[in-house]
């Protein structure tokens, strides 16, 4: 990739981030995306993991355990990448962005919220497709919340989604070996 292409991608990333953040200037959508972001901190996923054994018994327990292990892999992966890339958050670079939710960590790339949301949605949706009616829209809202709240660039969200899908695929492959 040449330098001009990188500058063009960076300019698109910044402009798109700014456009999404305009939604955060309105009270009602800002409150919705802030709530989604807080649920995406883990609370929504913890509730899913706890409910799976209650609904699907021992199979749900093993599935939830595999999802919890994959969640740890997701956390390790995004923290490792963030520590290496050290990309500042958009709100640190562009002071005009309105931030209404404090970030959980310092760096932007990749989006850990999106990474986890995609991984958990892929896994739970693979085993229980009826859950996709709830999980897929929630995952899209989590990804959008990262942009609207000025916490991530679109590229952070896209790469987070790709890593999450890859880790989910690996976990599902491991699960199939174990009979899940």
URSULBEL-V241514 format. One record per helix or strand of 2 or more residues. SS is the DSSP state (H for helix, E for strand). FROM is the first residue (numbers start at 1). LEN is the number of residues. If there is no record, write none. Layout:
SS;FROM;LEN, SS;FROM;LEN
This chain:
H;3;23, H;27;59, H;90;4, H;112;16, H;129;20, H;154;24
